[in-house]
Amino acid sequence: MARSLLYPTDWQQGYEYQGRKLLDYSFAGYDLGNSAFPEPEIFCFLAAPPYNADPTGKGDCTNIIAQALIDANAYVLSMDVPRPVVIYLGSSLGVGGVFRFNRRSATQTITLSNPYVGLMGAGTNETFIIYDPYRISNNTFDLKSCSLINGGGGNWFSQADATEYVVQSDIAYGANSIELADVTDFSIGEYIVIYADMTDALVAELGATAYWNATNGYPEGQRYIRKITDINNATGMIYFDGAITMPVKTRDNAKVRRHTSNPVLRHIYLGDFSMGACIPNFPYGTDDTTIVGDNLAYQTSGHNMVNLVNARNCVFRNIDTFIINQSMNSRQTANMNYPVRIPSGGFTLTTGFMCEIDNVNIALPANLGEDGNGYGITFSGASCLIKNCTLDSSRHNLSMSQTRTTGNVIYNNIFRNGRFAVDYHRFPTSGNLIDSCRLVNDAIENMDRKFSGSNPPHGITGAYNIIWNVICEQVGTATAIMVKSQQALDGFIIGTTGQGKLVGGVNDFWEESFVGNGQLLEPQSLYLDQLQRRLSN
């Protein structure tokens, strides 16, 4: 076993080798990795009085769960100190069932709209949630642009409720402090957002002037959500958990914003069930989702089983998708006239912060068409932890986008049979870690996608991202590539094992000692080692 030149035995935050350095990734996940999600209180059993939801899959449970969510929120509001509660999808502890939800209007799905109120099943082999898109009102199926479970909304980065403060000096890569002219308004423990604009100077620094410009448009600027840990009133310095993952410069109008509002989705637990949807027997036809008619790509375009926006300190755990053929006859198919599987997208989390996606397993979406369909997990946000997931046979098994996507950890996942690679998809993500993941007929890409997509083009998709100890058990048949990295400013590939080509850009640091020899890398997981170091100290 041997150690990376960037990560010696006595490594500390800030250590450099030939001008390069690794960040501390132990701050990913719920509560920035400082504590586990508390055991949620069971507010009610949905299949028991007073709600008496049908656990056989025959009756529609849509209105029942809507009322239970309202009642659970009222219960949380009555608490002196709010704490997480769940609606238990079953009749008693350990007893699940099959719960069917009809979509009779554009809004009738399971909607999570309050903090601390979530859903829990009896386990992925005990609780089954089935989305039935048949609308009784007009005898049609409606799967387009909707979700089985949705929640959140809005844009926490909006300026409407924010007070702005100008940053006084540049913030370096790896820094965990900022300088302001006056810090008297701030408090330890509050959340702030550090901003910078996507100026022509920053675009040039990223090498992207050919496609991000006044003609094609610009992606969003830098966005960092951070929690204040200390304040020095004398020096005007604010300190926070989690390092800055790409330099922030006063040249680009760097500022700090304090928001008076909070994201709706906070401290929510969602998990311990399987989910699927009834899909009419539309012919697949084409990947083109714009062709109107009874073809699968059009009818299921934009559908996600779970679609959550602006979530903070939430945990999503032990969720599976499942498939039942029409010919099967079991309790899971009771009163189901069509096969059950997921129509298009699996799990989408937009602008998550300090969230965990743990053991969420997405497989075999029906629609692998264009325009963002058929993705296993789609993600943007900061300081989140995606771990122990198995993602299989999606268009992209995992796809991450947006400049706000920083400091996340993708740990111990299996990516299998993706039509296209696990990828950083759009705009310059930064300082993310893919650690100890396995590829089976799949690949990882962090490319310069240049003019791909609508304006502003997808362009450069990463800077300072790390790929650590990736194992390829079977190379992707489409490209024969294991890892393709073309990052701006800097990038790190440390530890690869198995088959497949390795394609790197001019800014990437490939530690040659561990190319094809990742099994010799110590530690095998950068994230776990850093977490253990920090918590033990």
C-alpha positions in Angstrom: 0.0 0.0 0.0 1.1 3.6 -0.7 -0.2 7.1 -0.2 -0.9 9.8 -2.6 1.6 12.6 -2.9 -1.2 15.0 -2.1 -2.3 13.1 1.0 0.6 12.1 3.3 0.1 10.4 6.7 0.3 13.8 8.5 -2.0 15.5 6.0 -3.8 18.6 7.3 -6.2 21.1 5.5 -4.0 23.4 3.4 -1.3 20.9 2.7 0.2 21.4 -0.8 2.3 19.4 -3.3 3.7 21.2 -6.2 1.0 23.9 -5.9 -1.9 21.4 -5.7 -4.0 20.5 -2.6 -7.0 18.4 -1.6 -9.9 19.7 0.4 -11.5 18.3 3.5 -14.6 16.3 2.3 -15.7 15.2 5.8 -18.3 18.0 5.9 -20.6 16.4 3.4 -24.1 15.1 4.5 -26.6 15.7 7.2 -25.4 18.4 9.7 -22.2 18.6 7.8 -21.2 15.2 9.0 -21.3 16.2 12.6 -24.2 14.1 13.8 -26.7 11.4 12.5 -30.3 12.2 11.6 -32.4 11.8 14.7 -34.9 8.9 14.8 -38.1 10.4 13.5 -41.3 10.1 15.6 -44.1 8.1 14.0 -47.1 10.5 13.7 -49.5 8.0 12.4 -49.9 4.6 10.6 -51.6 5.5 7.4 -53.4 2.1 7.1 -54.8 2.3 10.6 -57.4 4.6 12.2 -58.2 7.4 11.8 -56.9 7.4 8.2 -57.6 3.8 7.2 -55.8 3.9 3.8 -56.2 0.8 1.7 -53.0 -1.3 1.9 -54.0 -3.7 -0.9 -53.3 -1.4 -3.9 -57.0 -1.3 -4.8 -58.1 2.0 -3.3 -56.8 5.5 -4.1 -54.9 6.9 -1.2 -54.2 10.4 -2.6 -56.6 12.4 -0.5 -55.9 10.4 2.6 -52.2 11.1 2.6 -52.8 14.7 1.8 -54.9 15.1 5.0 -52.3 13.1 7.0 -49.6 15.5 5.9 -51.7 18.5 6.9 -52.3 17.0 10.3 -48.7 16.1 10.8 -47.6 19.6 10.1 -50.1 20.9 12.7 -48.6 18.6 15.2 -45.1 19.8 14.5 -46.2 23.4 14.8 -47.6 22.6 18.3 -44.1 21.5 19.5 -42.0 23.8 21.6 -38.9 22.6 19.7 -39.7 21.1 16.3 -38.4 17.5 15.6 -38.8 15.2 12.6 -42.0 13.1 12.3 -43.1 10.7 9.7 -46.3 9.2 8.3 -45.8 5.5 8.4 -47.0 3.7 5.3 -48.5 0.6 6.9 -50.9 -0.5 9.6 -48.3 -1.1 12.4 -44.6 -1.1 12.9 -43.0 -3.5 10.4 -46.2 -4.0 8.5 -46.3 -2.3 5.1 -48.6 -2.7 2.1 -49.3 -1.5 -1.4 -50.5 2.1 -1.6 -51.9 3.5 -4.8 -52.1 7.2 -5.7 -54.1 8.4 -8.6 -53.4 11.6 -10.4 -56.7 13.3 -11.1 -55.3 16.8 -11.6 -52.0 18.5 -12.2 -51.4 18.9 -8.5 -52.6 15.6 -7.0 -49.5 13.7 -6.1 -47.8 13.3 -2.7 -46.6 16.8 -1.9 -44.1 17.5 0.9 -44.7 21.1 1.8 -43.6 21.6 5.4 -40.4 21.1 7.4 -39.9 18.1 9.7 -42.8 16.1 8.1 -41.7 13.1 6.0 -42.7 9.6 4.9 -41.5 6.2 6.1 -42.3 2.6 5.0 -41.7 -0.8 6.6 -38.9 -1.5 4.2 -38.3 -1.9 0.4 -39.8 -5.4 0.5 -42.8 -4.5 2.6 -44.1 -1.1 1.5 -44.8 -0.4 -2.2 -46.0 3.0 -3.5 -47.6 2.9 -6.9 -48.4 5.9 -9.0 -51.5 5.5 -11.2 -51.6 8.3 -13.8 -55.1 7.4 -15.0 -57.4 10.5 -14.8 -61.0 9.4 -14.2 -62.2 12.9 -15.2 -61.3 12.6 -18.9 -60.3 9.0 -19.4 -56.7 9.8 -20.2 -53.2 9.0 -18.9 -51.0 11.8 -17.7 -47.4 11.1 -17.0 -45.8 14.2 -18.5 -43.9 16.6 -16.3 -45.1 15.4 -13.0 -43.9 13.4 -10.0 -45.1 10.8 -7.6 -43.5 12.6 -4.7 -42.7 16.3 -5.0 -41.8 19.1 -2.6 -40.1 22.4 -2.0 -39.9 24.9 -4.7 -38.7 28.5 -5.2 -35.1 29.6 -5.5 -33.3 30.1 -2.3 -30.7 32.1 -4.2 -33.2 34.8 -5.2 -32.4 38.4 -4.2 -36.0 39.3 -3.1 -35.4 38.7 0.7 -31.7 39.1 0.8 -29.3 41.8 2.3 -26.0 42.0 0.4 -22.5 42.7 1.7 -19.5 43.3 -0.5 -16.6 40.9 0.0 -13.4 42.9 0.7 -10.7 40.5 -0.6 -10.4 37.5 -2.9 -11.2 34.1 -1.4 -8.7 31.4 -2.3 -9.4 27.8 -3.2 -9.6 25.9 0.0 -10.3 28.9 2.2 -12.9 28.8 5.0 -13.2 32.5 5.7 -14.3 35.7 4.1 -13.5 39.4 4.9 -16.3 42.0 5.1 -16.3 45.7 6.0 -18.8 45.1 8.9 -19.8 41.8 10.4 -22.1 43.0 13.2 -25.3 41.8 11.5 -24.1 38.2 11.4 -24.5 35.4 14.0 -22.7 32.1 14.6 -24.8 29.2 13.3 -26.7 31.2 10.6 -26.5 30.3 6.9 -25.1 32.7 4.3 -24.7 32.5 0.6 -21.4 33.6 -1.1 -21.9 34.8 -4.6 -19.8 35.9 -7.6 -20.9 36.8 -11.1 -20.0 34.8 -14.2 -18.0 37.7 -15.7 -16.1 37.7 -19.0 -12.9 37.6 -16.9 -14.0 34.4 -15.1 -15.2 32.9 -18.4 -11.7 33.5 -19.8 -10.1 32.0 -16.8 -12.2 28.9 -17.3 -11.2 28.8 -21.0 -14.8 29.1 -22.1 -15.0 32.3 -24.1 -15.9 30.5 -27.3 -19.3 29.5 -26.1 -20.2 31.6 -23.0 -20.5 35.1 -24.2 -23.0 37.9 -24.8 -24.3 36.1 -27.9 -24.9 32.6 -26.3 -25.5 33.7 -22.7 -23.7 32.9 -19.4 -24.3 30.2 -16.8 -25.1 31.3 -13.3 -22.2 32.6 -11.3 -20.6 31.0 -8.2 -22.9 30.0 -5.3 -21.7 28.8 -1.9 -24.1 28.0 0.9 -22.2 28.0 4.2 -22.9 27.9 7.9 -21.0 30.4 10.1 -18.8 28.8 12.8 -17.0 31.9 14.1 -16.9 35.7 13.7 -14.1 38.2 14.4 -15.6 41.6 14.8 -12.2 43.3 15.0 -10.9 42.0 11.7 -14.2 41.7 9.8 -13.7 38.0 9.2 -16.4 35.3 9.0 -15.5 31.7 9.3 -17.5 28.7 8.1 -17.6 24.9 7.7 -16.6 23.6 4.3 -14.0 25.1 2.1 -14.4 27.3 -1.0 -14.0 24.9 -3.9 -13.0 27.4 -6.7 -11.4 30.9 -6.2 -13.9 33.7 -5.6 -12.7 37.1 -6.7 -13.7 40.7 -6.0 -13.2 41.2 -9.7 -16.4 39.2 -10.3 -18.5 41.2 -7.9 -18.1 38.9 -4.9 -20.7 39.4 -2.2 -22.4 37.7 0.7 -26.2 37.5 1.1 -28.2 37.0 4.2 -31.6 35.5 3.5 -34.5 35.9 5.9 -36.4 32.9 4.5 -35.5 29.2 4.9 -36.0 26.4 2.4 -39.4 24.7 2.9 -37.8 21.2 3.0 -35.8 21.0 6.2 -35.1 18.0 8.5 -37.3 15.6 6.5 -36.9 11.8 6.4 -38.1 10.0 3.3 -37.4 6.3 3.0 -37.9 2.6 3.5 -40.2 1.8 0.6 -40.2 0.8 -3.1 -41.9 2.9 -5.8 -43.2 2.4 -9.3 -45.8 3.7 -11.7 -48.4 2.1 -14.0 -47.3 2.7 -17.6 -49.7 2.2 -20.5 -48.5 0.1 -23.3 -47.3 3.0 -25.5 -44.8 2.0 -28.2 -41.4 3.4 -27.6 -41.1 4.7 -31.1 -38.3 7.3 -30.8 -36.1 9.2 -28.3 -37.6 12.5 -29.6 -39.8 13.7 -26.7 -41.3 16.4 -28.9 -43.2 14.1 -31.2 -46.8 14.4 -30.0 -48.9 11.2 -29.8 -49.1 7.9 -28.1 -45.4 7.2 -28.0 -43.6 6.5 -24.7 -41.0 9.2 -25.1 -43.6 11.9 -25.4 -46.1 10.6 -22.9 -43.6 10.2 -20.1 -41.3 13.2 -20.8 -40.3 15.2 -17.8 -41.7 12.6 -15.3 -39.7 12.0 -12.1 -40.7 9.6 -9.3 -39.2 11.9 -6.7 -38.7 15.6 -7.4 -37.5 17.8 -4.6 -36.3 21.5 -4.7 -34.4 23.5 -2.1 -33.9 20.9 0.6 -31.6 21.4 3.6 -30.5 18.8 6.2 -32.8 16.1 4.9 -32.2 12.3 4.6 -33.5 10.1 1.8 -32.7 6.5 2.6 -33.6 2.9 1.5 -35.7 3.6 -1.5 -36.0 1.2 -4.4 -37.7 1.2 -7.7 -39.5 -2.0 -8.8 -40.9 -3.6 -12.0 -43.9 -5.9 -12.3 -44.8 -7.4 -15.7 -48.4 -7.3 -16.7 -48.6 -11.1 -16.7 -47.7 -11.3 -13.0 -50.5 -11.8 -10.5 -49.5 -10.9 -7.0 -50.6 -8.5 -4.2 -48.4 -5.8 -5.7 -50.4 -5.9 -9.0 -53.9 -5.8 -7.4 -56.2 -3.7 -9.6 -53.3 -2.7 -11.8 -54.1 -2.9 -15.5 -50.7 -2.0 -16.8 -47.1 -3.0 -16.0 -45.4 -1.2 -13.2 -41.9 0.4 -13.5 -40.5 4.0 -13.4 -41.5 6.0 -16.5 -38.5 8.3 -16.8 -36.5 10.1 -14.1 -35.8 8.4 -10.8 -34.7 10.8 -8.0 -34.2 14.5 -8.6 -32.8 16.8 -6.0 -32.3 20.4 -7.1 -30.3 22.7 -4.8 -29.8 20.4 -1.9 -27.6 21.4 1.0 -26.3 19.1 3.7 -28.6 16.3 2.5 -28.0 12.5 2.3 -29.1 10.2 -0.4 -28.3 6.7 1.0 -29.1 3.3 -0.5 -31.4 4.8 -3.1 -31.5 2.2 -5.9 -32.9 3.2 -9.3 -33.2 0.8 -12.2 -34.6 0.5 -15.8 -36.5 3.6 -16.5 -38.9 3.1 -19.5 -38.0 6.4 -21.2 -34.3 7.0 -22.0 -35.1 9.8 -24.4 -33.7 13.3 -24.8 -34.3 16.5 -22.8 -33.2 15.1 -19.4 -35.3 11.9 -19.4 -34.4 8.5 -17.9 -31.8 9.8 -15.4 -31.3 7.7 -12.3 -30.3 10.5 -9.9 -30.2 14.1 -11.0 -28.5 16.4 -8.6 -27.4 20.0 -7.9 -26.4 21.5 -4.6 -23.6 21.6 -2.0 -22.2 19.6 0.9 -24.4 16.6 0.1 -23.5 12.9 0.5 -24.7 10.3 -2.1 -23.7 6.9 -0.8 -24.4 3.1 -1.1 -26.7 3.5 -4.1 -27.0 1.1 -7.1 -28.0 2.8 -10.2 -28.8 0.7 -13.3 -29.6 1.1 -16.9 -30.6 4.8 -16.9 -29.7 7.3 -19.6 -27.2 8.7 -17.1 -27.2 6.7 -13.9 -26.0 9.9 -12.0 -25.9 13.4 -13.4 -24.7 16.5 -11.6 -25.0 20.1 -12.9 -24.7 23.8 -12.1 -22.0 26.1 -10.7 -23.7 25.8 -7.3 -22.8 22.1 -7.1 -19.8 22.1 -4.8 -18.2 20.1 -2.1 -20.4 17.0 -2.5 -19.3 13.4 -1.9 -20.3 10.4 -4.1 -19.2 7.4 -2.1 -19.4 3.6 -2.5 -22.0 3.5 -5.3 -22.4 1.0 -8.1 -23.1 2.4 -11.6 -24.2 -0.2 -14.0 -25.2 -0.3 -17.7 -25.7 3.4 -18.3 -26.6 4.4 -21.8 -24.3 7.3 -21.3 -21.7 8.0 -18.6 -22.1 9.1 -15.0 -21.4 12.7 -15.6 -20.9 16.3 -14.6 -23.5 17.4 -17.1 -23.7 21.2 -17.4 -21.7 24.3 -16.2 -18.6 24.3 -13.9 -19.3 22.2 -10.8 -16.3 22.3 -8.5 -14.6 20.6 -5.6 -16.7 17.4 -5.7 -15.4 13.9 -4.8 -16.3 10.6 -6.4 -14.8 8.0 -4.0 -14.7 4.2 -4.0 -17.3 3.7 -6.7 -17.7 0.7 -9.0 -18.4 0.9 -12.8 -20.0 -2.1 -14.5 -20.5 -1.3 -18.2 -20.4 2.4 -17.3 -18.0 5.3 -17.2 -17.3 8.7 -15.5 -17.1 11.9 -17.5 -16.1 15.4 -16.4 -15.8 17.0 -19.8 -15.7 20.2 -21.7 -19.0 19.8 -23.5 -18.5 23.0 -25.4 -21.6 23.9 -27.5 -23.8 21.0 -26.4 -27.3 21.8 -25.4 -29.4 24.9 -25.6 -28.0 28.4 -24.8 -26.1 29.0 -22.6 -24.2 25.8 -23.8 -23.3 23.1 -21.3 -19.6 24.0 -21.7 -16.9 23.2 -19.2 -18.4 21.0 -16.5 -15.9 20.9 -13.7 -12.9 22.4 -11.9 -11.0 20.9 -8.9 -13.2 17.8 -8.9 -11.6 14.5 -7.6 -12.0 11.0 -8.7 -10.5 8.7 -6.0 -10.1 4.9 -6.2 -12.6 4.1 -8.9 -13.0 0.4 -9.9 -14.1 -0.5 -13.4 -15.3 -4.2 -13.5 -16.6 -3.9 -17.1 -15.9 -1.2 -19.5 -18.7 0.7 -21.1 -19.3 -0.8 -24.5 -20.2 2.6 -26.2 -16.8 4.3 -25.7 -14.5 1.8 -24.0 -13.6 4.6 -21.6 -13.4 4.3 -17.8 -12.7 7.9 -16.9 -12.7 11.0 -19.1 -11.7 14.3 -17.4 -11.2 17.6 -19.1 -11.5 20.1 -16.2 -10.7 23.8 -16.0 -8.1 25.2 -13.6 -7.3 21.9 -11.9 -8.6 18.3 -11.6 -7.5 15.2 -9.8 -7.7 11.5 -10.7 -6.0 9.4 -8.0 -6.6 5.6 -8.1 -8.1 3.6 -10.9 -8.5 -0.1 -11.2 -9.8 -2.3 -14.0 -10.6 -2.0 -17.7 -11.1 1.0 -19.9 -9.3 3.9 -21.4 -8.3 6.9 -19.3 -8.7 10.3 -21.1 -7.3 13.4 -19.4 -7.1 17.1 -20.1 -4.2 19.5 -19.8 -5.2 20.7 -16.3 -5.8 17.3 -14.7 -3.4 15.7 -12.2 -3.2 11.9 -12.8 -1.2 10.3 -10.1 0.6 7.7 -12.3 1.6 5.4 -9.4 -2.1 4.6 -9.0 -3.3 4.4 -12.6 -4.4 0.8 -12.9 -3.2 0.2 -9.4 -5.9 1.7 -7.3 -6.0 -1.3 -5.0 -2.6 -0.1 -3.7 -3.9 3.3 -2.7 -4.0 4.1 1.0 -6.5 5.0 2.3 -9.0 3.3 0.0 -11.6 6.0 0.8 -10.5 9.6 1.1 -13.9 10.6 2.5 -14.0 8.0 5.3 -10.4 8.7 6.3 -11.0 12.5 6.5 -14.2 12.0 8.5 -12.5 9.7 11.0 -9.6 12.2 11.4 -11.9 15.2 12.0 -14.3 13.4 14.4 -11.5 11.8 16.4 -10.0 15.3 16.9 
